[in-house]
Every structure is written in structure tokens, then in C-alpha cells.
Amino acid sequence: MIRLRRSADFRRALALGERYSDQILALRALRREESAPDSVRVGISVAKRYGKAVERNRIRRRLRETVRAVVRDAPGSWDLVLIPRATARMVPYDELRGSVSRLLRRAGIVGGAE
């Protein structure tokens, strides 16, 4: 997993990516047409309304670790943007991982069981 860093990449994924969501997260998934080997780039966008920087960074760290565990060997090249909802701050790690797994399966990025 590689981090999505450039604002142009974020904007492109948000504008053109397929939308998937549940009560915990929203996901934008955009397949990249590149000759590079399979890679998944992930960006996390946490709004300021979810608290001060310490709280927002905590949400980012939890999501990054969750995605890293789920996306390990995903085939294809993807740009993903995860947008947590207000409930993401309070859910246990297992529920967060389940939400990420469900959304990525619905997007066709990973397969199999949670």
C-alpha cells in the first residue's frame, strides 16, 4: 500500500471514482490504467469537524493500519480515498476493519471473507 499524497490525485479520485459507503466510512475507488505493477494508493480525508489535529490523526492512523491489513495483496492498480463518518471515531477496531473489508469487496478490489 502506498499513500496517496498529491492533491491532484485526491481530486481525480474524488471526482471520477466509484462511490461506496456504509454507516462508518465512505470510499471512492478509481482504477488506474498504468503499466506499473499492481499497487494500491490510499488517501484518507478527515474533516476538521471531527476534532482537533490529535483526534483526526488518530482516525487516520487507525484507518491506515486497517487498510494495510486488508489490501495487502490486492490485484490491480487503484486510487482509494477513505472518508470517515462521525461514527468512525467511536467504533472498535474490528468494526472498522469489517467496514473497510465490506467496502473493498463491494468495489471489487479484494475478495474472500473478512
Buried (B, 14 or more C-beta within 10 A) or exposed (E): BEEBEEEEBBEBBBEEBEEBBBEBBBBBBBBBEEEEEEBBBBBBBBEEEBBEEEEBEBBBEBBBEBBEEBBEEBEEBBBBBBBBBEBBBEBEEEBBBBBBBBBBBBBBBBEEEE
